Amino acid sequence: MSKIGYAFATEDKSYLSKQLESLGKYGCDRIVLETVTGKGATHPELDEAIETMEQGDALIVHELICLGKSVIQLADFLAELDEKEIKLVVLNRAAELQEMDEELYTTMIRRIAGMEKTIIRERTSRGLEEARKQGRIGGRPRISEETIEKIQFLYKNNKYTLRQIAEECNISLGTAYKYTQSK
């Protein structure tokens, strides 16, 4: 069983030092440092580390925030670790959670993520319903029959390319393609 530590580089050098110190004290066999920052939700070093880990290995982090994931992303990540039978060890947890075992801790995170998904889904449904009541309809705006006929005429007579048709009719390239393929 290998203990792989994971830390991420931040602008705050003292926090990076705190992570590395914590992982060193735990006795990690290897520490992976994420240096890619500002690239959204990508974590290439973490992904590569997980790829090389085997069943029974442990991923060690100073705090959950070090993974750089939202609660929902974290739940998906935990499921991936479970599937590979890799244990996640979080060294620095709130005092109230220190005594909780790792399995119970990760189960709690998954349940919170499930609640968050449900709340987001419910808010979205309510917002869409409210918009419909006010007469607003989502999606792309419909185009007129005249525009459709113009698209098809320009395409059939080989006078314009799809890009030119899109510009001429003030539509997207995808819409131009859609209406040139339909009859």
Backbone torsions as a table, in degrees:
resi	resn	phi	psi	omega
1	MET	NA	124.5	178.3
2	SER	-99.4	146.1	174.0
3	LYS	-110.5	109.4	-178.1
4	ILE	-105.3	117.8	178.1
5	GLY	-85.8	148.2	178.3
6	TYR	-132.4	128.5	177.4
7	ALA	-135.5	156.2	176.6
8	PHE	-124.1	143.7	-179.7
9	ALA	-77.1	134.6	177.8
10	THR	-128.5	171.8	175.3
11	GLU	-66.3	-29.1	179.7
12	ASP	-83.9	96.3	-176.7
13	LYS	-62.7	-29.4	-179.6
14	SER	-68.6	-33.4	178.5
15	TYR	-69.9	-38.9	176.4
16	LEU	-61.6	-43.5	178.2
17	SER	-60.5	-41.0	179.6
18	LYS	-62.2	-42.5	178.7
19	GLN	-61.8	-49.4	-176.7
20	LEU	-64.2	-38.9	178.0
21	GLU	-63.5	-45.6	180.0
22	SER	-60.9	-44.9	-179.7
23	LEU	-67.4	-38.4	178.0
24	GLY	-63.4	-43.9	179.1
25	LYS	-63.0	-33.0	-178.8
26	TYR	-70.9	-22.1	178.2
27	GLY	88.5	41.5	178.6
28	CYS	-65.2	142.6	177.5
29	ASP	-72.2	-31.6	-178.8
30	ARG	-153.7	146.3	177.2
31	ILE	-119.3	126.8	178.5
32	VAL	-100.0	127.3	-179.5
33	LEU	-109.8	121.6	178.0
34	GLU	-85.4	115.9	-178.4
35	THR	-106.0	-14.2	179.5
36	VAL	-75.8	117.7	179.2
37	THR	-127.0	154.5	177.0
38	GLY	74.5	18.2	-179.3
39	LYS	-110.1	34.8	178.7
40	GLY	73.0	-133.8	-174.9
41	ALA	-97.4	19.1	-179.6
42	THR	-86.2	138.4	179.0
43	HIS	-138.6	73.5	-173.7
44	PRO	-60.5	-37.8	-179.8
45	GLU	-67.6	-40.3	177.6
46	LEU	-65.7	-45.5	179.5
47	ASP	-58.4	-43.9	-179.9
48	GLU	-65.6	-40.5	179.2
49	ALA	-62.3	-45.3	179.8
50	ILE	-62.4	-39.1	179.6
51	GLU	-60.2	-37.1	-176.5
52	THR	-88.2	-12.1	-177.9
53	MET	-75.8	154.5	-177.9
54	GLU	-117.7	167.4	177.2
55	GLN	-52.9	130.6	178.9
56	GLY	94.1	-13.1	177.4
57	ASP	-71.1	164.3	179.5
58	ALA	-126.3	134.7	173.4
59	LEU	-98.3	123.3	-175.6
60	ILE	-110.8	128.9	175.5
61	VAL	-129.1	151.1	178.0
62	HIS	-65.5	-50.4	177.7
63	GLU	-143.1	162.0	178.2
64	LEU	-60.5	-33.7	-179.1
65	ILE	-58.7	-24.3	-179.3
66	CYS	-64.4	-22.7	178.5
67	LEU	-77.5	-18.0	176.5
68	GLY	64.2	39.0	-176.9
69	LYS	-124.5	148.2	172.9
70	SER	-71.2	171.3	-178.9
71	VAL	-61.0	-42.3	-179.6
72	ILE	-66.9	-44.1	177.4
73	GLN	-62.9	-37.6	179.7
74	LEU	-62.9	-42.1	178.7
75	ALA	-61.9	-42.3	177.6
76	ASP	-64.4	-40.4	178.8
77	PHE	-63.1	-42.7	178.9
78	LEU	-63.4	-37.4	177.2
79	ALA	-63.9	-39.6	177.3
80	GLU	-62.8	-43.5	178.2
81	LEU	-63.1	-42.0	178.6
82	ASP	-60.9	-42.4	-179.6
83	GLU	-60.5	-38.6	179.7
84	LYS	-87.3	-1.5	-178.0
85	GLU	57.7	46.5	175.3
86	ILE	-107.7	133.5	-178.2
87	LYS	-90.0	139.3	173.5
88	LEU	-102.7	128.0	177.3
89	VAL	-118.3	121.1	178.3
90	VAL	-105.5	115.5	-173.1
91	LEU	-76.4	-38.3	-174.6
92	ASN	-114.2	100.4	178.1
93	ARG	-117.5	163.2	176.8
94	ALA	-55.9	148.1	-176.6
95	ALA	-51.6	-38.8	-178.6
96	GLU	-65.8	-23.2	-175.0
97	LEU	-103.4	-3.3	-176.2
98	GLN	-60.3	-37.5	-175.9
99	GLU	-82.3	-12.8	-178.1
100	MET	-71.7	136.0	179.9
101	ASP	-73.2	158.3	-172.7
102	GLU	-58.1	-40.3	-177.5
103	GLU	-64.9	-44.4	178.1
104	LEU	-64.1	-39.3	179.3
105	TYR	-60.7	-48.6	-178.7
106	THR	-70.0	-33.1	175.7
107	THR	-63.0	-41.1	178.5
108	MET	-61.8	-42.9	179.2
109	ILE	-62.0	-43.9	179.0
110	ARG	-60.6	-41.7	-179.6
111	ARG	-66.7	-40.0	177.0
112	ILE	-63.1	-41.7	178.1
113	ALA	-63.3	-40.2	177.3
114	GLY	-61.4	-42.1	177.4
115	MET	-63.6	-41.8	-179.7
116	GLU	-62.6	-41.8	177.3
117	LYS	-60.5	-44.4	-179.9
118	THR	-63.2	-43.4	179.3
119	ILE	-62.8	-45.2	179.6
120	ILE	-62.3	-45.0	179.4
121	ARG	-59.9	-44.9	-179.1
122	GLU	-64.6	-44.9	178.2
123	ARG	-61.1	-42.7	179.9
124	THR	-63.0	-45.3	179.1
125	SER	-60.9	-44.8	179.0
126	ARG	-62.5	-42.6	179.3
127	GLY	-63.2	-42.6	178.4
128	LEU	-65.1	-41.5	179.2
129	GLU	-63.4	-43.0	178.2
130	GLU	-62.8	-41.5	178.5
131	ALA	-63.5	-40.8	178.5
132	ARG	-63.4	-40.8	178.8
133	LYS	-61.3	-31.2	179.6
134	GLN	-88.1	5.0	176.3
135	GLY	86.7	6.0	178.2
136	ARG	-90.3	136.2	179.4
137	ILE	-119.7	133.2	-179.0
138	GLY	-78.3	177.7	177.6
139	GLY	92.5	-177.2	179.6
140	ARG	-74.4	147.0	178.1
141	PRO	-68.3	145.8	178.1
142	ARG	-72.0	152.9	175.4
143	ILE	-108.7	153.8	-173.9
144	SER	-73.0	160.8	176.7
145	GLU	-61.9	-36.0	179.5
146	GLU	-62.2	-41.2	179.8
147	THR	-65.9	-41.9	178.3
148	ILE	-60.3	-45.1	178.8
149	GLU	-62.6	-39.8	179.1
150	LYS	-63.7	-43.0	178.4
151	ILE	-58.1	-50.3	-177.1
152	GLN	-66.2	-38.1	178.5
153	PHE	-63.6	-48.7	-179.1
154	LEU	-62.1	-36.5	-178.9
155	TYR	-73.7	-45.8	-177.0
156	LYS	-65.5	-31.1	-178.5
157	ASN	-88.7	6.9	176.7
158	ASN	53.0	30.6	-179.3
159	LYS	-88.2	-24.9	-173.8
160	TYR	-133.8	151.3	170.7
161	THR	-82.1	168.5	178.1
162	LEU	-59.4	-40.5	179.6
163	ARG	-62.6	-42.9	179.1
164	GLN	-65.5	-39.0	178.2
165	ILE	-62.4	-45.1	179.8
166	ALA	-58.8	-44.4	179.5
167	GLU	-67.6	-43.5	-178.3
168	GLU	-62.6	-39.9	-176.0
169	CYS	-96.3	1.6	179.4
170	ASN	57.2	51.1	179.1
171	ILE	-132.8	171.2	178.0
172	SER	-78.8	162.3	177.9
173	LEU	-62.4	-38.9	178.1
174	GLY	-62.4	-40.5	178.1
175	THR	-66.7	-41.1	177.2
176	ALA	-59.2	-45.1	179.3
177	TYR	-62.4	-45.5	-178.6
178	LYS	-55.6	-46.2	-175.7
179	TYR	-83.2	-14.1	174.3
180	THR	-84.1	-21.5	-179.6
181	GLN	-89.9	-20.0	-179.7
182	SER	-91.5	158.6	-179.1
183	LYS	-114.5	NA	NA
